[in-house]
Amino acid sequence: MNLGEILIKARKDRGLSQEELAGQLGVSRSAVAKWESGRGMPDIENIMRLAQVFHMTVDELLQAAPREKSAPDCAMDKDCLMRCCTVTLSDWNDGPADAYPVGEDDRFLFYVCPEKRSVRIGAVAKSYIVKIEVSDKKSKPDLTAFQDLSRRDFIRQTVDIDLDSRRFLDGLIGPETEYRDTYLSDMTEDTLYLGVSHAVPLEKVTKIERCITR
């Protein structure tokens, strides 16, 4: 179930109309309609109000059914490879913009983001990718040095890591959803090891980035 479906079920279980729920929250009926249809998202304050009205925890309200996704066909489409793209991820997860996909493995799409004084290399989890859009940029940077980009380029390096942030209040009232300037000591098929002993399940990782100074 996505958030909209959870809201509809919770509202109906309590015998409330959209207008009645809106009145309890102090918002318009159209706002509730947008949340339930997926055309809009409640902010943090309204998420907490909704949880109170429905007598649910925030985690229960924001829970989602396990997703079985395969990598999108466009992940290595010739129209995307080595071209400037915007990668959109599911839910509240942030995908890379102005990224040049250069390769993939069974779990990650590898990309490069050239900047003025540095280059960001990244790995985005294919199971979270919703779509990849090619931009109309004509210029193309020299990506020869990154054509063999792989997981090993992030191991024993200082990286930024994003975790699945479907529960966007995590970090405020629960586990962290990101790690910044973190030493990635090792990566196995199912686990990231940060620093000396901290382990993170690889299935929770949406994006890994490393900055290389030119």
N, C-alpha and C positions, 0 to 999 in steps of 0.2 A: 504494500500500500504506500502511495506517496502522501505528502502532507495534505493535499486537497481532499483525498479520499478519507484520510483520518479525521479531518475537520468535519466533513459531511456526516460520517458515522457518529462521531461524538455529539454533534449538534442534534441529530435525529434521536439518538439514544436518550437525550435529555428533553426531548419534545419541544425543541426551540425552532422557530422560524429564523431565516436569515436576518429579518428585521429585528426580532427579539434579541438575538445574539449581538447584533450590532449595537443595540441600545445598552446592553450590559457592558460592552467594551468602550462605548463612547466613540464609535466610528460609524461611517455610513454603511447602508446595506450593500452598496456596490463594492465597497472594500471587501466585505465578507465574501461576496460572489466571486471577486477576482481571486481571493486566496483559494477558494474551493475549486475553481476552474483551472488553477495553475497559472493564471495570467498575471498574478502578483504575489508577493510574499509579505507576510506580516513582519514588522520590525521586532527587535528583541523585547521591547516593552509589551507589545501586544501578544507575543508568544507567551510571556509569563502570565498575562491576564487570561489568555485562552486556557492555559493549564489550570488556573485557579477556578475558572467557570466550569470546566469539565471534570474537576477533581482528579487531575492527572499530574504526574510529574512532567517536567519539561522533556526528559528523555523519552517517556512514553508517547508524548505528543509528536515528537520529531522522529520517532522510530520509522524505519522503512524496511520492507521485506527484502531479504537477500536478493541481490541482482545477479543474474546469470547473463553475462555479456561476452560476446566475442569481439575481437578487435574490428573496428570499422574497415570496410573494404578500401577506403581512401587512405588508410595509414601509409601504404607504400605505392599508392597510385602515381603513375608517371606525372600526372598534373600537379601533384603535391611535392614530389621529391625534388630537393634542391631549390625550391621556390619559396618565396616569403608567404607565410601562412599564419592564420589565427586558429588556435586549437581550443575548442570549447569542450569543457568537461561537465559531467553531470552534477546536478544539485548545486551546492554553493561553492564547489571547488573551482579554483582559478587556474585556467589553462594559460599557456604562453602565447603572447602576441608577437608579431614580427619575428617569427621563428622559421628557420629553414630546416625541415626534416632531412636527415642524412642517412638514416638506416633504422633498423628495428631488430628485436629478438622476440622470443616467445611472449615476453611480458611488457617490454618497454618500446616506445617510439623515441628515438634519439634525435635531438635537434640542436641547432646553433643559433644564437642571437647575437649578431655583431653589434658592438657599440663603439663609440668614438675612441676610447682609450682602453677598452677591454672586450673580451668575448665571453658570453655566457654559454656554457654547454649544458644541456639538460636531458633528462630522461623522464618521459611522462607515461604513466601506466595506461596501456591501451584499453583496459577494461572500463576505464572511466571516460574515455573519449566519446563525445556525442557527435561532433562533426569537425571537419578540417576545411577551412575556407582559404582559397588562394587569393592573395591580394593582387592589385593591379600594378605593383611596383615593377619598374622595368629594369633597374640596376640590379646586378647580381654580384655579391662579394665572392672572393676566392675561398672556396670551402674545401679545397684539396686536402688540407691538413686534417680535416675532421671526417673524412669519408669512412674511416674504420672506427668511428666512435662506438664504445661499448661500455658495459658496466664497470670494467676494470679502470676506466678513466675517472671514476668517482671514489674508488676505494683508496684508503689512506690519504684522503684529501679533506680539506675543509669545505663543507657544502651547506646548502639550505635544503631542508626537507619539508614538504607539505604532506599532511595526512588527510584522510577522508574527513571533510568537515561538514558532513550532512547535519550533524548536531552542532550548529554554529555557536552555541553557548559554551562548548567545551573550552577549557583554558580559563574560563571565568568560574565555572562551577564543576569542572570535571577535568579529564585528562587534556594534555596539550594537543593541539592540532597542527603545530608547526615547530620546527627546530631551525634556528638561525646560527650561522657560523659554527657548525657542529662538525667534529672530526668523525668521519665515517671509517671506522677501523676495519670492517669486513662486511661482506654481503654473501649470504648463501641463497639457496633456491627459495627459502621461505622467511628469511629473517635479515634485518639490518642490525649491525652492531655499532653503537655510537659510543665514542670514548673508550673507557676501559671495559665496562660491563653492561651498559644499558642496551636492551634488545627491543626492537620494534618489529611487529609482524609485517612482512613485505606486502601482504594483501591490503594493508591499511594505507600504504604509501601511494600518493597520487602523482607526486612530482619531486624530482631531485635536480638541483642546479648547482653548478660550480662556476665561479668567476675566474677567468684567466686574464691577467694583465698583459697588454700588448708590449 
